[in-house]
Structure formats: structure tokens, C-alpha cells
Amino acid sequence: FGEGSLDGLLLGREFPVTGGLIPAHHAFDARKAFDTELFRVTRGFLEELRAEGLLAPCPNNGPRGVGPLEAWNRWLAGAYDAPPEARDREDRYGEHRLADAPGFRTVSNCLIRAVVETERRVWERNHPGERYGSGSKEDPVDQADVEAGFRDACARIITAYAEEETTDNIGFMDLQGRQTSERFMLEGSFLTPVLCAVPSDYASDPVPLPPLEAPRSVRHLELSLPSGTLVMADWFRIDGFNEGLRALLGGEDDFEINYADGLDARARAYFERAGLVIVQVGNTSPAAYADTPGVWRMGHVDEDHDAFWTEEGEPRPDLTAPKPVWRTCTDLWANTFADREVILDILMASEKYPDRADALSAFEAYAQEYGVSVTELWVDRIHLYVPTGHGVQAEDFSAVFRAAEITPADWREDAYVLSATPLTVEPDLLAPCDWRERARVAPDSSPEP
């Protein structure tokens, strides 16, 4: 850091003290005030270190998607310097993860410990011979106490920087990303964190992970439609559906869908073993738009966009917002769909229905009561352009997907795309995919002898 530099930075700051008292960090109703002051002091301190060029971004997080490290890198790049209203959506909300970034957490921990020790010293001075209890104290602190607390924090920060055997050191942080459920740790200082795998024996030195190439965000699949009728819902809560799906999967329907790899594993298992498609779309309820012939763009159209209205507030005669041909429910944050016959296959696999006629009756009763879209597409297969697990986590399908047959517009956002024929898409845009839809055996429709 340089001789005396930490002392100068910290002693020039205000300690989180209000009215001569440290905010009651043990009290639930006062903790927010303490946390706000703590973050302000921590950020101000680190901003000076940033200005001195002493901080560095994490070089190997990338698509692993460890949130606090993403926030750290964005903050170092100045993404959170502007007022929230001047930032894009990602940077408005991404700043909330900054308190868990390694530098912020290390400095905050050191300051918190210094606060507690300052309280203890002041209380023991004012209550000699009495037993010190837990909880915040209402003994006022003076400037000398504040300066002593900052010196304590300085010492703790320097120790965290210089030594690995401290609980404030970033090596003790347990981190996870969005791509897999794998846990990571850090090495280096809190000024220059480097992502590492957790050693299997916990005795070996951590080894920095290599940079990871970003997975692609779009996958192309073909789905057969033996009846030509596509049915879509967030989920099919029909008696026997869950049991039939588990039977086709060969076990429990249990996937780590908080991570990109888990989303891909679930989507592949459903598609290959049951002929079912699931697309994670969040709580967005995309609608289907058919303004491109033979294509159904699942997403949203902003009907209030300036492109559709004149300066006088009248509808433009040369451009009309497309209307949805069907809508979807996403209470479970997904669109789940297949041909109607495939849904009956799943119900029959549960062994709860004596014949397909009974399964069809159960499906139709459910579809009439709940939010199921039943649409005759009049094709025997459709091509799907859907987000991969990485694409779901990155939320970038609409930004990256391009096909010669469809026109992007700033008044629409696509969650995924269905098409009666293959679209003209640059091969490098698509993730490699060797998935094979479940080979379906058509039910015997011959009458009983």
C-alpha cells in the first residue's frame, strides 16, 4: 500500500456514528442504518484505492458468472459511478451485489470488527468491573475512540492483505456462479482477486482457473407434431402428468435449475426421454406473434412504442403493432409444450388411465379450466430456436438471435422462436447440439376384437 497510506485514507473519513452513538448493529430495526453507513465508508475507502490504481478486476470469472466478482469488475470499470437513473437495467440492479465483492466484504468485515472492539473499549472504560454483555451499547464515543477504531481497522485490513491465516482473508470466501453448482474460492489479495477451484483435500494450494470461453446462447431443435396441434402451458397440472414424466425419465425429476448446466440437463432429459420441451422464460408470459409467415415469435411487443404513433398521438397508418395469436401463462417461470399426442403419451405412462380416450378427456378438462394454449399449426414438425442455459442466465436471446427471415425491431423482444421450416441462421450463433427427440411409437388405434 505504501507507508502510512491506509492511515491517511481511513482517518480522513467519518466513522459510522450518529449522534455520538454507533448505530445499533445488533438491533433488527436499526441494522439498515448501520449497514448503509458501513457501505458508504467502505466504498469511499475503496474508491480512493481505485483512483490510486491499486485494484484489478478478476481475470477469469467471465461466463462462470460469480455475481460478486461481476459486480466488482463492473464497479472498477465505472459502471456504477453514474446515478442509478442514468444507468441501464443491468447496472441499476447489479450494484446490489457489490457489498459481497471480495474487496468490499474484506474491508467491511474489518470495519465491523473494529466497531465491536471500539464499543467494548468504551463500555469497559465507563463500566469498570462489570461483565460485558452482547448487543449494541449506548455509551457515546468521542473522536479519540473513533481514531482508535480506525487504527484497529487499518491493522486488520493490512493483516487481511498480508496474511492468509485470517478470517478476513478472501481465501475463506465460498463462491458459486450461474453456470454450474461448482463452488469456487479466491486467491491473491482482496485488491486483485483470482478465481480458483476448491482443492479436493483442502490442503493443497488453490490453482487459478483458466479463462472460460462463453457458451453460446441459442440452441436449434426440431420437434415433431404428429397431430399438428401444439399445446403450451407453464406446466401441466393434470393428474398423472408428473408420475408419467418421471416414468419416462427413468427416475426423479430433480435438476439443479438455478444453474445453466442444470437447465440444459433438464431440457435435454425432457426432450430426449419424453418429447417434451421446456423453455425457462422467467415470469414474463410471452405471447406468440405470427406477423412473419410460418414463424411464431414468442415474446413481447411494446404497443405504446413511438414507432406506432404520430407526434399528435394518433396511430400511424403505415405501421401497426402485431397482435398475438396465442398467449401463455408462466406462473412457474417457464413455457412447457409438445404435441397434444405427446402429452397423452405422458399421461398414459402414469398408468392412471385405462385408455387414451380417458387421458384425452382429462387433458381437455384441464385445458378448459387453466391457462393452456391449444393451437392447430397444420405442420408435422417445427424448428425451435431457444435459449441455452447460458442464454437464460445471460438474458440475451433477443439481443443475439438473428435470422434472415425475421426483422429485429426495438419495439419487440423475442424470448424464443418457432418456425415451420429451418431459418437462415449463422452456424456460429448456435450451440452445438446432438439431442435426439424421443422416438415415439404411435398408439394402436384398431378397435378391440
C-alpha positions as CSV (number, residue, x, y, z in Angstrom):
1,F,0.0,0.0,0.0
2,G,2.8,2.4,0.7
3,E,3.9,3.7,4.1
4,G,1.1,5.3,6.0
5,S,-1.3,5.3,3.1
6,L,-4.1,3.3,4.8
7,D,-3.9,5.5,7.9
8,G,-4.3,8.6,5.7
9,L,-7.2,7.2,3.8
10,L,-9.2,5.9,6.8
11,L,-8.5,8.8,9.2
12,G,-9.9,11.2,6.7
13,R,-13.3,9.5,6.8
14,E,-16.3,9.7,9.1
15,F,-16.9,6.6,11.2
16,P,-20.5,5.2,11.1
17,V,-21.5,7.2,14.2
18,T,-24.9,9.0,14.6
19,G,-25.5,11.4,17.5
20,G,-22.4,10.2,19.2
21,L,-23.6,6.6,19.1
22,I,-22.6,3.7,16.7
23,P,-25.9,2.6,15.1
24,A,-27.3,-0.4,16.8
25,H,-25.9,-3.1,14.5
26,H,-27.3,-5.9,16.7
27,A,-30.9,-4.5,16.7
28,F,-33.1,-5.6,13.8
29,D,-34.9,-2.2,13.4
30,A,-31.6,-0.2,13.3
31,R,-29.4,-2.6,11.3
32,K,-30.2,-0.9,8.0
33,A,-28.8,2.4,9.2
34,F,-25.6,0.7,10.3
35,D,-25.2,-1.2,7.0
36,T,-25.8,2.0,5.0
37,E,-23.1,3.9,6.9
38,L,-20.8,0.9,6.7
39,F,-21.1,0.6,2.9
40,R,-20.6,4.3,2.5
41,V,-17.3,4.2,4.4
42,T,-16.2,1.0,2.7
43,R,-16.9,2.3,-0.8
44,G,-15.3,5.7,-0.2
45,F,-12.1,3.9,1.0
46,L,-12.0,1.6,-1.9
47,E,-12.7,4.4,-4.4
48,E,-9.5,6.0,-3.3
49,L,-7.6,2.8,-3.8
50,R,-9.2,2.5,-7.2
51,A,-8.1,6.0,-8.1
52,E,-4.6,5.1,-7.0
53,G,-4.6,2.2,-9.4
54,L,-4.2,-0.4,-6.6
55,L,-7.2,-2.5,-7.6
56,A,-7.6,-5.0,-10.5
57,P,-10.6,-6.9,-12.0
58,C,-10.9,-10.7,-11.6
59,P,-9.4,-12.0,-14.8
60,N,-11.0,-15.4,-15.0
61,N,-14.7,-15.1,-13.9
62,G,-16.3,-14.4,-17.3
63,P,-19.2,-16.7,-18.1
64,R,-18.7,-18.6,-14.9
65,G,-21.0,-15.9,-13.6
66,V,-19.9,-15.4,-10.0
67,G,-22.2,-12.4,-9.2
68,P,-20.0,-10.5,-6.6
69,L,-17.0,-10.7,-9.0
70,E,-19.1,-9.4,-11.9
71,A,-20.1,-6.5,-9.7
72,W,-16.5,-5.9,-8.7
73,N,-15.4,-5.8,-12.3
74,R,-18.2,-3.5,-13.4
75,W,-17.6,-1.2,-10.5
76,L,-13.9,-1.0,-11.4
77,A,-14.9,-0.1,-14.9
78,G,-17.0,2.8,-13.6
79,A,-20.4,1.3,-14.4
80,Y,-21.9,2.3,-11.0
81,D,-20.5,5.8,-10.8
82,A,-23.4,7.4,-12.6
83,P,-26.7,7.9,-10.7
84,P,-29.0,4.9,-10.9
85,E,-31.5,6.6,-13.2
86,A,-28.7,7.2,-15.7
87,R,-27.7,3.5,-15.9
88,D,-29.1,0.6,-17.8
89,R,-31.2,-2.0,-16.1
90,E,-28.3,-4.4,-15.5
91,D,-26.2,-1.8,-13.8
92,R,-29.0,-0.5,-11.7
93,Y,-29.6,-3.8,-10.1
94,G,-26.1,-5.2,-10.3
95,E,-24.8,-2.7,-7.8
96,H,-26.7,-4.5,-5.1
97,R,-24.1,-7.4,-5.3
98,L,-21.2,-5.1,-4.7
99,A,-21.3,-5.5,-0.9
100,D,-20.4,-9.2,-1.4
101,A,-17.4,-8.4,-3.7
102,P,-14.1,-9.5,-2.1
103,G,-12.7,-6.1,-1.6
104,F,-16.0,-4.7,-0.1
105,R,-16.6,-7.7,2.1
106,T,-13.0,-7.7,3.4
107,V,-12.9,-4.0,4.3
108,S,-16.5,-4.2,5.8
109,N,-15.6,-7.2,7.9
110,C,-12.5,-5.4,9.3
111,L,-14.5,-2.2,10.0
112,I,-17.3,-4.2,11.7
113,R,-14.8,-5.9,14.0
114,A,-13.2,-2.6,14.7
115,V,-16.7,-1.2,15.6
116,V,-17.3,-4.0,18.0
117,E,-14.0,-3.6,19.7
118,T,-14.5,0.2,19.9
119,E,-17.8,-0.4,21.7
120,R,-16.2,-2.9,24.0
121,R,-13.4,-0.5,25.0
122,V,-15.8,2.4,25.6
123,W,-18.1,0.3,27.6
124,E,-15.4,-1.2,29.8
125,R,-14.0,2.2,30.4
126,N,-17.4,3.5,31.5
127,H,-18.4,0.4,33.5
128,P,-15.2,-0.9,35.3
129,G,-15.5,-4.3,36.8
130,E,-18.9,-5.1,35.2
131,R,-19.3,-8.1,32.9
132,Y,-19.6,-7.1,29.2
133,G,-22.7,-8.4,27.5
134,S,-23.6,-8.8,23.9
135,G,-25.7,-6.3,21.9
136,S,-25.1,-2.7,21.0
137,K,-24.3,-0.2,23.7
138,E,-25.5,3.3,24.3
139,D,-22.2,4.7,25.5
140,P,-21.2,7.8,23.4
141,V,-17.8,7.6,21.6
142,D,-15.5,10.5,21.2
143,Q,-13.1,11.5,18.5
144,A,-10.2,9.6,20.2
145,D,-12.3,6.5,20.2
146,V,-13.1,6.9,16.5
147,E,-9.5,7.3,15.6
148,A,-8.5,4.3,17.7
149,G,-11.2,2.3,15.9
150,F,-9.9,3.3,12.5
151,R,-6.4,2.4,13.5
152,D,-7.7,-1.0,14.6
153,A,-9.5,-1.4,11.2
154,C,-6.3,-0.4,9.4
155,A,-4.3,-3.1,11.2
156,R,-7.0,-5.7,10.4
157,I,-7.1,-4.7,6.7
158,I,-3.3,-4.8,6.4
159,T,-3.3,-8.2,8.1
160,A,-6.0,-9.5,5.7
161,Y,-3.9,-8.2,2.8
162,A,-0.7,-9.7,4.0
163,E,-1.6,-13.0,5.7
164,E,-3.7,-16.0,4.6
165,E,-4.4,-17.2,8.1
166,T,-7.1,-14.6,8.9
167,T,-10.8,-15.0,8.8
168,D,-11.0,-11.7,6.9
169,N,-8.8,-13.0,4.1
170,I,-10.7,-13.6,0.8
171,G,-9.4,-17.2,0.7
172,F,-12.2,-18.0,3.1
173,M,-14.9,-16.9,0.8
174,D,-17.1,-19.6,-0.7
175,L,-18.5,-18.6,-4.1
176,Q,-20.8,-20.0,-6.7
177,G,-21.6,-18.9,-10.2
178,R,-24.5,-19.2,-12.6
179,Q,-23.0,-21.8,-15.0
180,T,-22.7,-24.8,-12.6
181,S,-23.2,-25.7,-9.0
182,E,-19.4,-25.9,-8.6
183,R,-18.0,-24.0,-5.6
184,F,-15.0,-21.7,-6.0
185,M,-12.5,-19.9,-3.8
186,L,-10.2,-16.9,-4.3
187,E,-6.5,-16.3,-4.1
188,G,-4.5,-13.2,-4.3
189,S,-5.4,-10.1,-2.3
190,F,-8.8,-8.5,-2.0
191,L,-7.4,-5.9,-4.3
192,T,-6.7,-8.3,-7.1
193,P,-8.9,-11.4,-6.7
194,V,-8.3,-14.5,-8.8
195,L,-10.9,-17.3,-9.1
196,C,-9.7,-20.8,-8.1
197,A,-11.2,-24.3,-7.8
198,V,-11.6,-25.6,-4.3
199,P,-8.8,-28.2,-3.7
200,S,-10.3,-31.7,-3.1
201,D,-8.1,-32.2,0.0
202,Y,-8.3,-28.6,1.3
203,A,-4.5,-28.9,2.0
204,S,-3.2,-28.1,-1.5
205,D,-2.6,-24.6,-2.7
206,P,-5.5,-23.3,-4.8
207,V,-4.9,-23.3,-8.6
208,P,-6.3,-20.4,-10.7
209,L,-8.9,-21.5,-13.1
210,P,-8.2,-20.9,-16.8
211,P,-10.4,-18.3,-18.6
212,L,-13.6,-19.8,-19.8
213,E,-15.0,-19.3,-23.3
214,A,-18.5,-18.0,-23.2
215,P,-21.1,-20.7,-24.2
216,R,-23.5,-19.8,-26.9
217,S,-26.9,-18.5,-26.1
218,V,-29.1,-20.2,-28.8
219,R,-29.9,-23.8,-29.4
220,H,-31.7,-25.2,-32.5
221,L,-34.0,-28.3,-32.1
222,E,-36.7,-30.0,-34.2
223,L,-39.9,-31.1,-32.6
224,S,-42.3,-33.5,-34.3
225,L,-46.0,-32.7,-34.2
226,P,-47.8,-36.0,-35.1
227,S,-51.3,-34.3,-34.6
228,G,-50.3,-30.9,-35.8
229,T,-51.7,-29.4,-32.5
230,L,-49.2,-27.6,-30.2
231,V,-50.2,-27.4,-26.6
232,M,-48.4,-25.0,-24.3
233,A,-48.6,-24.1,-20.6
234,D,-46.3,-23.2,-17.8
235,W,-46.8,-26.7,-16.5
236,F,-49.4,-29.4,-17.0
237,R,-51.0,-30.0,-13.6
238,I,-53.1,-32.9,-14.8
239,D,-53.5,-36.0,-12.6
240,G,-50.8,-38.4,-13.6
241,F,-48.6,-36.0,-15.6
242,N,-45.8,-35.8,-13.1
243,E,-45.9,-39.5,-12.5
244,G,-45.9,-40.3,-16.2
245,L,-43.0,-37.9,-16.8
246,R,-40.9,-39.4,-14.1
247,A,-41.6,-42.9,-15.5
248,L,-40.3,-41.8,-18.9
249,L,-37.3,-40.1,-17.3
250,G,-36.5,-43.3,-15.5
251,G,-36.4,-41.7,-12.1
252,E,-36.9,-38.5,-10.2
253,D,-37.4,-35.2,-11.9
254,D,-34.7,-33.4,-9.9
255,F,-32.4,-30.9,-11.7
256,E,-30.3,-28.0,-10.4
257,I,-32.1,-25.4,-12.4
258,N,-30.6,-22.5,-10.6
259,Y,-27.6,-23.0,-12.8
260,A,-27.2,-23.0,-16.6
261,D,-25.9,-26.6,-16.8
262,G,-28.9,-27.8,-14.8
263,L,-31.3,-26.0,-17.1
264,D,-29.7,-27.7,-20.0
265,A,-29.7,-31.1,-18.3
266,R,-33.4,-30.8,-17.6
267,A,-34.3,-29.6,-21.1
268,R,-32.3,-32.4,-22.7
269,A,-33.9,-35.1,-20.5
270,Y,-37.4,-33.9,-21.2
271,F,-36.8,-33.7,-24.9
272,E,-35.0,-37.0,-25.4
273,R,-36.9,-39.1,-23.0
274,A,-40.4,-37.6,-23.2
275,G,-40.6,-35.5,-26.3
276,L,-41.4,-32.5,-24.1
277,V,-39.9,-29.0,-24.5
278,I,-39.4,-26.6,-21.6
279,V,-38.0,-23.1,-22.0
280,Q,-37.2,-21.1,-18.9
281,V,-38.5,-17.6,-19.6
282,G,-38.9,-16.1,-16.1
283,N,-42.2,-14.6,-15.0
284,T,-42.7,-12.9,-18.4
285,S,-45.7,-14.6,-20.1
286,P,-44.5,-14.4,-23.7
287,A,-47.1,-14.3,-26.4
288,A,-46.9,-15.8,-29.9
289,Y,-46.7,-13.4,-32.8
290,A,-47.2,-14.7,-36.4
291,D,-46.5,-11.5,-38.4
292,T,-43.8,-13.4,-40.3
293,P,-45.4,-16.2,-42.3
294,G,-44.6,-19.7,-41.0
295,V,-42.9,-18.2,-37.9
296,W,-44.1,-17.8,-34.4
297,R,-42.1,-15.3,-32.4
298,M,-42.6,-15.9,-28.7
299,G,-42.0,-12.7,-26.8
300,H,-43.4,-9.2,-26.3
301,V,-44.4,-6.2,-28.5
302,D,-44.5,-2.7,-27.0
303,E,-47.7,-1.4,-28.4
304,D,-47.0,2.0,-26.9
305,H,-43.7,2.5,-28.7
306,D,-43.3,5.8,-30.6
307,A,-42.9,3.8,-33.8
308,F,-46.7,3.1,-33.8
309,W,-47.9,6.7,-33.0
310,T,-47.6,10.1,-34.6
311,E,-46.5,13.2,-32.7
312,E,-50.1,14.1,-32.3
313,G,-50.8,10.8,-30.5
314,E,-52.7,9.1,-33.4
315,P,-52.0,5.6,-34.7
316,R,-49.6,5.6,-37.6
317,P,-51.3,4.3,-40.8
318,D,-48.1,2.7,-42.1
319,L,-47.2,0.6,-39.1
320,T,-49.4,-1.4,-36.9
321,A,-48.3,-3.4,-33.9
322,P,-48.8,-7.2,-34.5
323,K,-51.4,-8.9,-32.4
324,P,-50.7,-12.2,-30.5
325,V,-52.2,-15.4,-31.9
326,W,-51.9,-17.0,-28.5
327,R,-50.8,-16.1,-25.0
328,T,-49.1,-18.1,-22.3
329,C,-49.1,-18.3,-18.6
330,T,-45.7,-18.5,-16.8
331,D,-46.6,-18.9,-13.1
332,L,-43.8,-21.4,-12.9
333,W,-41.5,-19.1,-15.0
334,A,-41.4,-21.5,-18.0
335,N,-43.2,-22.4,-21.2
336,T,-43.7,-26.2,-21.4
337,F,-45.0,-27.6,-24.7
338,A,-45.4,-30.5,-27.0
339,D,-47.7,-32.0,-29.5
340,R,-51.1,-33.0,-27.9
341,E,-50.4,-36.7,-28.6
342,V,-47.1,-36.5,-26.6
343,I,-49.0,-35.1,-23.6
344,L,-51.3,-38.1,-23.8
345,D,-48.3,-40.4,-24.1
346,I,-47.0,-38.9,-20.8
347,L,-50.4,-39.3,-19.1
348,M,-50.6,-42.9,-20.3
349,A,-47.1,-43.6,-18.9
350,S,-48.5,-42.9,-15.4
351,E,-50.8,-46.0,-15.8
352,K,-53.6,-44.0,-14.2
353,Y,-55.8,-44.0,-17.4
354,P,-57.3,-47.2,-18.9
355,D,-57.1,-45.8,-22.4
356,R,-56.2,-42.7,-24.4
357,A,-59.8,-41.5,-24.6
358,D,-59.8,-41.1,-20.8
359,A,-56.4,-39.3,-20.9
360,L,-57.7,-37.0,-23.6
361,S,-60.8,-36.2,-21.5
362,A,-58.6,-35.3,-18.6
363,F,-56.4,-33.1,-20.8
364,E,-59.4,-31.3,-22.3
365,A,-61.0,-30.7,-19.0
366,Y,-57.7,-29.2,-17.6
367,A,-57.2,-27.1,-20.7
368,Q,-60.6,-25.5,-20.5
369,E,-60.1,-24.6,-16.8
370,Y,-56.5,-23.5,-16.7
371,G,-54.2,-21.4,-18.9
372,V,-53.3,-23.9,-21.7
373,S,-52.9,-22.8,-25.3
374,V,-54.1,-25.3,-27.8
375,T,-53.2,-24.3,-31.3
376,E,-53.5,-26.0,-34.7
377,L,-50.3,-25.3,-36.6
378,W,-51.0,-27.6,-39.5
379,V,-47.4,-28.8,-39.8
380,D,-45.9,-32.2,-38.8
381,R,-42.8,-30.6,-37.2
382,I,-41.5,-27.3,-36.1
383,H,-38.0,-25.9,-35.7
384,L,-37.2,-24.4,-32.3
385,Y,-34.7,-21.6,-31.6
386,V,-34.5,-21.4,-27.9
387,P,-32.1,-20.1,-25.2
388,T,-29.5,-22.4,-23.8
389,G,-29.0,-22.5,-20.1
390,H,-26.3,-19.8,-20.5
391,G,-28.7,-17.8,-22.7
392,V,-31.3,-18.0,-19.9
393,Q,-28.9,-16.7,-17.3
394,A,-27.5,-14.0,-19.6
395,E,-31.0,-13.0,-20.8
396,D,-29.6,-12.2,-24.2
397,F,-31.6,-14.2,-26.6
398,S,-33.3,-11.2,-28.2
399,A,-30.1,-9.3,-28.5
400,V,-28.1,-12.1,-30.1
401,F,-30.5,-14.2,-32.2
402,R,-30.7,-13.2,-35.8
403,A,-32.2,-14.9,-38.8
404,A,-32.6,-13.7,-42.4
405,E,-36.3,-14.4,-42.4
406,I,-37.2,-12.2,-39.4
407,T,-36.6,-8.5,-38.8
408,P,-35.5,-7.2,-35.5
409,A,-37.1,-4.1,-34.1
410,D,-36.6,-2.0,-31.0
411,W,-40.3,-2.3,-30.2
412,R,-40.2,-6.1,-29.7
413,E,-38.3,-8.6,-27.7
414,D,-38.1,-12.3,-28.5
415,A,-37.8,-14.9,-25.8
416,Y,-37.5,-17.7,-28.4
417,V,-38.7,-18.5,-31.9
418,L,-40.7,-21.4,-33.5
419,S,-40.7,-21.9,-37.3
420,A,-42.4,-24.3,-39.7
421,T,-39.1,-24.5,-41.7
422,P,-35.4,-24.0,-40.8
423,L,-34.4,-20.4,-40.5
424,T,-31.3,-19.0,-42.1
425,V,-29.0,-18.5,-39.1
426,E,-25.3,-18.1,-39.0
427,P,-23.9,-21.5,-37.8
428,D,-21.5,-19.8,-35.3
429,L,-24.5,-18.4,-33.5
430,L,-25.9,-21.8,-32.5
431,A,-24.6,-24.0,-29.7
432,P,-23.5,-27.5,-30.8
433,C,-26.4,-29.8,-30.2
434,D,-26.7,-33.6,-30.7
435,W,-30.0,-34.0,-28.9
436,R,-32.4,-36.6,-30.3
437,E,-36.1,-36.4,-29.7
438,R,-37.7,-39.5,-28.1
439,A,-38.7,-42.0,-30.7
440,R,-42.4,-42.2,-30.4
441,V,-44.5,-45.3,-31.0
442,A,-47.9,-44.4,-32.4
443,P,-50.7,-45.9,-30.3
444,D,-52.7,-48.8,-31.7
445,S,-56.0,-47.3,-32.9
446,S,-57.5,-50.5,-34.1
447,P,-60.8,-51.4,-32.4
448,E,-61.0,-54.0,-29.7
449,P,-61.8,-57.5,-31.1
